[in-house]
Amino acid sequence: MDNLGEKLKKLFSGKETPQSFLLSGPKGAGKTSVARIIARLVNCLAPENGEPCDQCENCLAILKGSNLDVIEIDAASNRGIDDIRNLKESSYLMPSKLKKKVFIIDEVHMLTKEAFNALLKVIEEPPSHVVFILCTTDEEKIPETILSRLVKIEFRKGTLKELARSLKRIVKGENLDVDDTSLELLASQSDGSFRNLQKSLNEIVMEYGKKISRENVEDYIASKFGNYSGEEIEADLNAGNVKVILDKLEKLAQKGINFTSLRDNWLAYFHQRLLKERSDTLSNWINLLIKTSQLEKGTIIEQLPLELAVIDYLKNKPVISTGTTEDKETNVANKTENPKSNLGLIEQEWKQILAEVKPFNHSVEAFLRAARPKKLEGSVLVLEVFYPFHKERLEEEKNRKVLEDCIAKVIGQQLRVEYVLGKDKGKPLEIKNDTPMEAVYQEHDVYDLAKDIFG
């Protein structure tokens, strides 16, 4: 951040300053904060050495976020040509109070091709009273015609030293009582993001007050990110005990920890391991962790992507038994060709699958009790249902997703579920030691079943 500050000073120390900027870099690196600093710089009534005074009328109005001449636009939500045309028309209007009208366009790479073309026209010949600040996490998606007309300022993740220094400034400004080792520990958990760092510090202050001990920081990290360290998961992976790992992940889920942050912490740990010891096994595990990020957005069961990564990694490794009947059954299942599931396995685990579904959607679980696995074709599981009302509800994408995620959790394979309507009422799959599923529908027509479930 020091080099960035020097660059800004050079840019704004001269008589003439650029009118169009590109702030490019990872999330949380400070792009939006710097964009607001630039907005103050170009409007400050008493700038000094390329820095805003933050005391004048203009600076204070921008700091409060109340000035109409500084317009922030989220291109992810306003990405069309009409949005940019409105921006263009607004840019030709003189500022209401400030010296310069400033447009900050966040995630600018999300604009459509037509919108970029419209933006290009105003950036090529901007009104003298306008400054454009474009922010992006993906510079490659911005057309070269736009890039060539912007002054580029690159951001990167903060180093531990920079993050700790940033925290110390906040601590001093807010009169907090925190020792340096606690600040360094907090900085190490921020993934190089100044925004994440400030957010974490704010949450700790709200929880523990202005006097913060290392124990407070450790408790916060454990509650937020879980206490399943990189060293611990590595030891469990080497032991090859799937059940132990999945049990730990389930306990973390019950505590409500952030699994994305947990994965990021593991990635940071195993990245360091990779720098010291290059191996195909380690690379395979890191690749699986990276792939989980693609699954996280598509599942309502937050721990599931990591659980699938563990199952995939250990599918060819022997599993250590702890000696209990339950563990032995788990080990047998893990040693079988789980990825090549058959209908018999689905039927065997049907009770457990329903048990996983129930906490997420009671009505879906009730409908499934009146259904039965019919056939498995590749990765498509076909379920037979006996009422159009059941089929219609179960085929809703959110309900289908619940079942598919729960099947993957139980058998370790992602299957696509499809439904067919049985010609006869038929008999659902019998589950031992449970209420017979016939009782769910045997004496009810469609209306009565819906009434029972929904009241």
Residue pairs with C-beta under 8 A, 6 or more apart in sequence:
1 30
1 158
1 162
1 166
1 194
2 162
4 34
4 153
4 155
7 153
8 34
8 37
8 38
8 41
8 50
8 51
8 153
9 49
9 50
9 51
10 50
11 17
11 18
11 50
11 151
12 38
12 41
12 42
12 47
12 50
13 49
13 50
17 41
17 42
18 151
19 126
19 130
19 131
19 132
20 123
20 126
20 131
20 132
20 133
20 134
20 149
20 150
20 151
21 35
21 38
21 131
21 132
21 133
21 134
21 150
21 151
21 152
21 153
22 108
22 134
22 135
22 136
22 139
22 142
22 147
22 150
22 151
22 152
22 153
23 31
23 34
23 35
23 133
23 134
23 135
23 136
23 153
23 155
24 31
24 135
24 136
24 137
24 139
24 152
24 153
24 154
24 155
25 31
25 137
25 154
25 155
25 156
26 137
26 155
26 156
26 157
26 192
26 193
27 137
27 193
27 195
28 190
28 191
28 192
28 193
28 194
28 195
28 196
29 155
29 156
29 157
29 158
29 192
29 193
29 194
29 195
30 155
30 194
30 195
31 106
31 135
31 155
32 72
32 104
32 106
32 135
33 194
34 153
34 155
35 104
35 133
35 135
36 62
36 70
36 104
37 52
38 102
38 131
38 133
39 62
39 70
39 102
39 104
39 131
39 133
40 52
40 54
40 58
40 59
40 62
40 63
41 47
41 50
41 51
41 52
42 99
42 100
42 102
42 131
43 58
43 59
43 62
43 69
43 98
43 99
43 100
43 102
44 52
44 53
44 54
44 56
44 58
44 59
45 53
45 56
45 57
45 58
45 59
46 53
46 55
46 56
47 53
52 59
53 59
54 60
54 63
58 67
58 97
58 98
58 99
61 67
61 97
61 98
62 70
62 98
67 97
67 98
68 96
68 97
69 95
69 96
69 97
69 98
69 100
69 101
69 102
70 98
70 101
70 102
70 104
71 87
71 90
71 101
71 102
71 103
71 104
72 104
72 106
73 83
73 87
73 103
73 104
73 105
73 106
74 106
74 107
75 105
75 106
75 107
75 108
75 109
75 110
75 111
76 106
76 107
76 110
79 110
79 111
79 112
79 115
80 112
80 114
80 115
81 112
81 114
81 115
81 117
81 118
83 115
84 111
84 115
84 118
84 119
85 118
87 103
87 105
87 119
87 122
88 118
88 119
88 121
88 122
90 101
91 101
91 103
91 122
91 126
91 127
91 130
92 127
93 101
94 101
94 129
95 101
95 129
99 129
100 129
100 130
100 131
101 129
101 130
101 131
102 130
102 131
102 133
103 130
103 131
103 132
103 133
104 133
104 135
105 132
105 133
105 134
105 135
106 135
107 135
107 136
107 137
108 134
108 135
108 136
108 142
109 136
109 137
109 138
109 139
109 140
109 141
109 142
111 119
113 143
116 142
116 143
116 145
116 146
119 146
120 143
120 145
120 146
120 149
122 132
123 132
123 146
123 149
123 150
124 149
126 132
134 142
134 146
134 150
136 142
139 147
156 192
157 191
157 192
157 193
158 166
158 190
158 192
158 193
158 194
158 197
159 192
160 184
160 187
160 188
163 187
163 190
163 192
163 194
163 197
164 180
164 183
164 184
164 187
166 194
166 197
167 178
167 183
167 186
167 187
167 197
167 201
168 180
168 183
170 176
170 198
170 201
171 178
171 183
174 205
174 210
175 210
176 205
176 210
176 211
176 212
177 210
177 211
177 212
178 212
179 213
179 214
181 214
182 212
182 213
182 214
182 216
182 217
185 214
185 217
185 218
185 221
186 197
186 200
186 201
186 204
186 217
186 221
187 197
189 200
189 221
189 225
189 261
189 265
190 196
190 197
190 200
191 261
191 264
191 268
200 220
200 224
203 220
203 224
204 212
204 216
204 217
204 220
205 212
207 216
207 220
208 216
208 220
221 227
223 255
223 257
224 257
224 258
224 261
225 257
225 258
225 261
225 262
225 265
226 252
226 255
226 257
226 258
226 262
228 248
228 249
228 252
228 262
229 265
229 269
230 265
230 266
230 268
230 269
230 270
230 273
231 269
233 245
233 266
234 269
234 270
234 273
236 244
236 245
236 248
237 245
237 285
237 310
237 313
237 314
239 320
240 314
240 317
240 318
240 319
240 320
241 319
241 320
241 322
242 310
242 311
242 314
242 319
242 330
242 334
243 319
243 322
243 327
243 330
243 331
244 322
245 310
246 307
246 310
249 303
249 306
249 307
249 310
250 303
252 259
252 262
252 303
253 259
253 301
253 302
253 303
259 296
259 302
259 303
259 305
259 306
260 293
260 296
262 306
263 289
263 292
263 293
263 296
263 305
263 306
266 289
267 286
267 289
267 290
270 282
270 285
270 286
270 289
271 286
273 282
274 282
274 283
274 286
284 313
285 309
285 313
288 309
288 312
288 313
289 309
291 309
292 305
292 306
292 308
292 309
293 305
295 304
295 305
295 308
296 302
296 305
298 401
299 305
299 401
299 405
300 360
300 401
300 402
300 405
301 360
301 405
301 406
301 409
304 405
304 408
304 409
307 409
308 408
308 412
308 414
311 334
311 338
311 412
314 334
315 334
315 338
315 339
315 412
318 335
319 330
319 331
319 334
319 335
321 327
321 328
321 331
333 411
334 412
336 345
338 345
338 411
338 412
338 413
339 412
339 413
341 376
341 411
341 413
341 415
342 376
343 373
343 375
343 376
345 411
346 353
346 373
346 376
346 381
346 407
346 411
347 373
347 429
349 410
349 411
350 373
350 429
350 431
351 431
351 432
351 434
352 410
353 403
353 406
353 407
353 410
354 365
354 368
354 369
354 431
356 406
356 409
356 410
357 364
357 365
357 368
357 402
357 403
357 406
358 365
360 402
360 406
361 399
361 402
362 453
363 393
363 453
363 454
364 393
364 394
364 399
364 402
364 403
366 440
366 453
367 385
367 390
367 393
367 394
367 453
368 383
368 394
368 403
369 428
369 437
369 440
370 385
370 386
370 387
370 390
370 428
370 437
370 440
370 441
370 449
371 383
371 384
371 385
371 386
371 390
371 394
371 419
371 428
372 383
372 384
372 426
372 427
372 428
372 429
373 381
373 382
373 383
373 384
373 429
374 382
374 383
374 384
374 420
375 381
375 382
376 382
376 415
379 413
379 414
379 415
379 416
380 415
380 416
380 417
380 418
381 407
381 415
381 416
381 417
381 418
382 418
382 419
382 420
383 394
383 417
383 418
383 419
383 420
384 419
384 420
384 421
384 422
384 426
385 391
385 394
385 419
385 420
385 421
385 422
386 421
386 422
386 424
386 425
386 426
386 441
387 441
387 446
387 449
388 421
388 446
389 446
389 449
389 450
391 419
391 421
393 399
394 400
394 403
394 419
395 419
400 417
403 417
404 414
404 415
404 416
404 417
407 413
407 414
407 415
407 417
408 414
408 415
425 441
427 438
428 437
428 438
428 440
429 437
430 436
430 437
431 437
440 449
441 449
444 452
